[in-house]
C-alpha cells in the first residue's frame, strides 16, 4: 500500500488496482502518469499495466481517468475521491 497521497497535510494509504481482464496493455496510463510510476509488464504472452511504486503515488487519478478500458482503479480507504 502506498503512502504518498496527501490530504490536508496527512499521509493516506493508496490502493492501486488494475483489472488484468480489462487491461489491454495500451500504455495510456504509463504515458499519463505524472509521477512516472506506471509500467507495462509481461503477463503471460501479453503486456499489462501496474503501479511500480505505490509510495510515490499522489492519487491524481490520471491513470484511472485516462484508461480507455476502465481497467485502473485508485482507492484511498476512508476518503471519498469524487
Backbone torsions as a table, in degrees:
resi	resn	phi	psi	omega
1	UNK	NA	130.2	179.0
2	UNK	-79.1	159.2	-179.2
3	UNK	-135.3	28.7	-175.4
4	UNK	-96.8	-14.2	-178.1
5	UNK	-69.5	131.7	-176.9
6	UNK	-113.7	136.2	173.2
7	UNK	-135.9	116.3	-178.9
8	UNK	49.6	44.8	175.8
9	UNK	79.0	2.2	179.9
10	UNK	-107.2	138.8	177.6
11	UNK	-82.8	131.0	-178.4
12	UNK	-121.0	146.2	178.2
13	UNK	-69.3	145.1	178.8
14	UNK	-119.7	132.9	174.0
15	UNK	-113.6	126.0	-175.5
16	UNK	-117.8	120.1	-178.7
17	UNK	-123.8	139.7	172.4
18	UNK	-124.8	120.5	177.9
19	UNK	-76.4	106.2	-176.8
20	UNK	-67.4	-16.8	175.2
21	UNK	-75.7	-27.8	-179.7
22	UNK	-96.1	-33.0	-175.8
23	UNK	-64.3	128.3	179.3
24	UNK	-101.1	-3.7	-178.7
25	UNK	74.6	27.1	-176.7
26	UNK	-69.2	-26.3	177.5
27	UNK	88.4	4.3	179.9
28	UNK	-59.9	-43.2	-179.3
29	UNK	-63.9	-36.1	178.4
30	UNK	-64.4	-44.1	-179.4
31	UNK	-67.4	-35.4	-173.4
32	UNK	-86.7	-17.9	-175.0
33	UNK	-68.0	115.1	-179.2
34	UNK	-69.5	-21.2	179.2
35	UNK	-88.5	-8.5	-178.6
36	UNK	55.8	43.9	-179.1
37	UNK	-111.9	-0.9	174.4
38	UNK	-89.2	143.7	179.2
39	UNK	-145.1	159.8	171.9
40	UNK	-100.1	140.6	179.8
41	UNK	-135.9	160.2	179.5
42	UNK	-72.0	125.8	178.5
43	UNK	-127.0	89.0	-170.6
44	UNK	67.3	-127.5	179.6
45	UNK	-93.0	3.6	-177.2
46	UNK	-115.4	173.9	173.6
47	UNK	-110.2	141.8	177.1
48	UNK	-134.4	159.8	-179.4
49	UNK	-93.9	153.0	172.4
50	UNK	-159.1	161.6	174.0
51	UNK	-89.5	122.1	-175.1
52	UNK	-89.5	-12.0	179.2
53	UNK	-152.0	89.1	-178.0
54	UNK	-61.9	-26.8	180.0
55	UNK	-64.6	-20.3	179.0
56	UNK	-97.2	-6.2	-179.1
57	UNK	-68.5	128.4	178.5
58	UNK	-105.3	11.6	177.9
59	UNK	53.6	43.3	177.9
60	UNK	-73.5	-20.9	177.8
61	UNK	73.8	8.9	178.0
62	UNK	-57.8	-43.8	-178.6
63	UNK	-61.1	-41.1	-179.6
64	UNK	-69.7	-46.1	-177.2
65	UNK	-68.6	-35.2	-174.2
66	UNK	-88.5	-13.7	-177.7
67	UNK	-65.5	116.8	-177.9
68	UNK	-69.3	-17.7	-179.0
69	UNK	-101.2	1.7	-177.2
70	UNK	52.8	46.1	-176.9
71	UNK	-97.1	-15.3	-175.5
72	UNK	-104.6	134.8	176.7
73	UNK	-131.4	130.4	175.5
74	UNK	-116.1	127.2	-178.4
75	UNK	-128.3	146.4	170.4
76	UNK	-126.9	101.8	-176.7
77	UNK	-50.9	130.8	179.2
78	UNK	83.6	-0.9	-179.1
79	UNK	-121.9	126.3	175.5
80	UNK	-85.8	115.6	-175.2
81	UNK	-80.5	-21.9	178.6
82	UNK	-152.7	NA	NA
